[in-house]
């Protein structure tokens, strides 16, 4: 990460403390990540993403800003990246992952709050985050009390937008979240000086769905009896996903996936059959946090799931790609139900995992109830019909939940 001293000086960073943080990160990365044997060749790209996070990536964003683009700093996966990308801006996660910045946050925050929040605030207060001086907007969310307080503090220093995340999943909560997303859209239009257009939003959705799909494919390799990629290297990829340009990142990840697929076919990964398989859950592991994964896997275990915001929560749901908006789709579904009822045709409604994915949206549920439909939970493939002819209409109208 060296060689960018003039850049950091121009950003008014504390060069001495910033270098201490970089040295600690590089030492930890070399000792824990780079010493792993037989790493896939395609991992070199993701190593470089982390290596250049405070240098090349900062310069790239500044070059984009000089051409008129805007840069948005985010703190959570609830932030709608599609809107940011569709308006020609770039985004990057600003969560802190170093303990060296925590003392600066503890000057105003209690010692017993989340270290992730303190590290993030400390980077801002200690002048060691190179993205802080160049962001046009910071976006946080109300996922915990510590973050709410942190955003209050940061909002006094920088332009800040807070997304109110619903605490429940009822109809009113869906309305609240839709209002929050629309409010964020207006805020982004003000920041960028552009109007959100259907075509650009559709393209942004496709770009980020491709990214999430590639990450989901990467995750499927972890289900193998002998995963072709360590949990530690998977973490490196997941951390890079929050830092890199989405199109470039996805292209490189697809190369890695192809290499991993070949490794599985060649049965190159060899582990003992009784190797403990571990799931990591809880606080996200942002850049600089490799210790837990290293300790577990160097002790003989293999990490096969990261159920965190840097893991499956980030890519498990795709945004539906469709023409029109949700209101148009719902109206079409209601018309379909009413038409079947008028013709006297039977209607069977199935819900897939309603406890996790949610029930049928009220706008469609009410006319279905009025039509006297049969309802069941879809647990497996439906039985084949014995009738000579059959017409099936599949409609999936879900409220996005992360």
Secondary structure as UniProt FT lines:
FT   HELIX           5..10
FT   TURN            11..12
FT   HELIX           15..32
FT   TURN            33..35
FT   TURN            41..42
FT   HELIX           43..51
FT   TURN            52..55
FT   HELIX           56..66
FT   TURN            67..68
FT   STRAND          71..74
FT   TURN            77..78
FT   HELIX           81..86
FT   TURN            87..88
FT   STRAND          90..93
FT   HELIX           99..101
FT   HELIX           102..105
FT   TURN            106..108
FT   TURN            111..112
FT   HELIX           115..125
FT   TURN            126..127
FT   TURN            130..134
FT   STRAND          137..141
FT   HELIX           145..155
FT   TURN            156..157
FT   STRAND          160..163
FT   HELIX           171..192
FT   HELIX           198..220
FT   HELIX           221..223
FT   TURN            225..226
FT   HELIX           231..241
FT   TURN            242..243
FT   HELIX           246..266
FT   TURN            273..274
FT   STRAND          277..281
FT   TURN            287..288
FT   HELIX           291..298
FT   TURN            299..300
FT   STRAND          302..307
FT   TURN            309..311
FT   HELIX           312..315
FT   HELIX           326..343
FT   STRAND          348..352
FT   HELIX           354..357
FT   HELIX           362..370
FT   TURN            371..372
FT   STRAND          374..378
//
